[in-house]
């Protein structure tokens, strides 16, 4: 087997061990848009640590995850939920929300307004600045 494939499988297995705890934290809802009754999957917030960490992972619905991974498929109205999620107590949720609001604020007045009223802690801003969306 290729070395890269083995590493990918090992990482996937390590992430799956976090699944129950992440689902419990998320209350079985997407941690960004709060969609319930939909399949959720683990999303690692960049920069990704060498070993999977609970605090750098989120449980996301397919819509959120797809749009984060493929910015060309961005549906701005789906992301209006960021006005709430940016205030989450979970740092990784704040980071993704801040990054996405920054991106959307270039063309969406509501996102610019949400950014003006968001007051993230310095470590959240530093994490958000550490990797592009």
C-alpha positions as CSV (number, residue, x, y, z in Angstrom):
1,X,0.0,0.0,0.0
2,X,1.1,3.5,-0.7
3,X,2.6,5.4,2.3
4,X,0.2,8.3,1.8
5,X,-2.9,6.1,1.7
6,X,-1.8,4.4,5.0
7,X,-1.3,7.8,6.7
8,X,-4.7,9.0,5.4
9,X,-6.4,5.8,6.7
10,X,-4.7,6.2,10.1
11,X,-5.8,9.9,10.4
12,X,-9.3,8.9,9.4
13,X,-9.4,6.3,12.1
14,X,-8.1,8.7,14.7
15,X,-10.7,11.2,13.7
16,X,-13.5,8.6,14.0
17,X,-12.5,8.1,17.6
18,X,-13.4,11.7,18.2
19,X,-16.8,11.3,16.6
20,X,-18.9,10.4,19.6
21,X,-17.6,13.3,21.7
22,X,-18.0,15.7,18.8
23,X,-21.6,14.5,18.1
24,X,-22.4,15.0,21.8
25,X,-20.9,18.5,21.8
26,X,-22.9,19.3,18.6
27,X,-26.1,17.8,20.1
28,X,-26.3,16.0,16.7
29,X,-26.7,19.3,14.8
30,X,-24.4,21.0,12.4
31,X,-22.2,23.2,14.6
32,X,-22.4,26.1,12.1
33,X,-25.9,26.2,10.7
34,X,-27.6,24.0,13.3
35,X,-29.2,21.7,10.7
36,X,-30.6,18.7,12.5
37,X,-31.8,15.3,11.1
38,X,-29.1,15.4,8.5
39,X,-25.8,13.4,8.2
40,X,-22.9,15.1,9.9
41,X,-19.2,14.6,9.3
42,X,-16.0,15.7,10.9
43,X,-14.3,18.8,9.6
44,X,-10.8,19.8,10.7
45,X,-10.2,23.5,11.1
46,X,-6.9,24.6,9.6
47,X,-4.1,24.7,10.3
48,X,-4.5,21.0,11.0
49,X,-2.4,19.7,13.9
50,X,-0.2,16.7,13.2
51,X,-2.5,14.5,15.3
52,X,-6.3,15.0,15.2
53,X,-7.5,17.1,18.2
54,X,-11.0,17.4,19.5
55,X,-10.7,21.2,19.9
56,X,-9.8,21.7,16.2
57,X,-12.7,19.6,14.8
58,X,-16.3,20.4,14.1
59,X,-19.3,18.3,13.1
60,X,-20.8,19.8,10.0
61,X,-23.7,19.1,7.6
62,X,-22.9,18.3,4.0
63,X,-23.9,21.8,2.8
64,X,-21.6,23.6,5.2
65,X,-18.7,21.2,4.6
66,X,-19.0,21.2,0.8
67,X,-19.1,25.0,0.7
68,X,-16.1,25.3,3.0
69,X,-14.1,22.8,0.9
70,X,-15.3,24.2,-2.4
71,X,-15.6,28.0,-2.2
72,X,-16.8,28.2,-5.8
73,X,-20.1,26.6,-4.6
74,X,-20.7,29.3,-2.0
75,X,-24.4,30.1,-1.4
76,X,-24.3,33.4,0.6
77,X,-27.8,33.1,2.1
78,X,-26.9,29.7,3.7
79,X,-24.3,31.5,5.7
80,X,-26.6,34.0,7.4
81,X,-26.3,31.6,10.4
82,X,-22.8,33.0,11.0
83,X,-24.3,36.0,12.7
84,X,-25.1,33.6,15.5
85,X,-22.3,31.0,15.3
86,X,-19.6,33.7,15.5
87,X,-20.7,34.0,19.2
88,X,-20.3,30.3,20.0
89,X,-18.4,29.3,23.0
90,X,-16.4,26.7,20.9
91,X,-13.3,28.4,19.5
92,X,-13.2,26.3,16.3
93,X,-16.8,27.4,15.5
94,X,-15.7,31.0,16.1
95,X,-12.7,30.6,13.8
96,X,-14.7,29.1,10.9
97,X,-17.4,31.7,11.4
98,X,-14.9,34.6,11.4
99,X,-13.1,33.3,8.3
100,X,-16.3,32.8,6.4
101,X,-17.7,36.2,7.4
102,X,-14.5,37.9,6.2
103,X,-14.9,36.1,2.8
104,X,-18.6,37.0,2.5
105,X,-18.1,40.6,3.7
106,X,-16.5,41.4,0.3
107,X,-19.9,41.2,-1.4
108,X,-22.5,40.8,1.4
109,X,-23.5,43.8,3.5
110,X,-25.0,41.6,6.2
111,X,-21.7,39.8,6.6
112,X,-19.8,43.1,6.9
113,X,-22.3,44.3,9.5
114,X,-21.8,41.0,11.5
115,X,-18.1,41.4,11.4
116,X,-18.4,45.0,12.8
117,X,-20.3,43.7,15.8
118,X,-18.2,40.6,16.4
119,X,-15.5,41.0,19.1
120,X,-13.5,37.8,19.0
121,X,-10.7,37.2,21.5
122,X,-7.2,37.8,20.2
123,X,-6.4,34.1,20.1
124,X,-9.4,33.5,17.9
125,X,-8.3,36.2,15.5
126,X,-4.8,34.7,15.5
127,X,-6.1,31.2,14.7
128,X,-8.4,32.6,12.0
129,X,-5.4,34.5,10.5
130,X,-3.2,31.4,10.6
131,X,-4.7,29.7,7.6
132,X,-7.0,31.0,4.8
133,X,-10.4,29.6,4.4
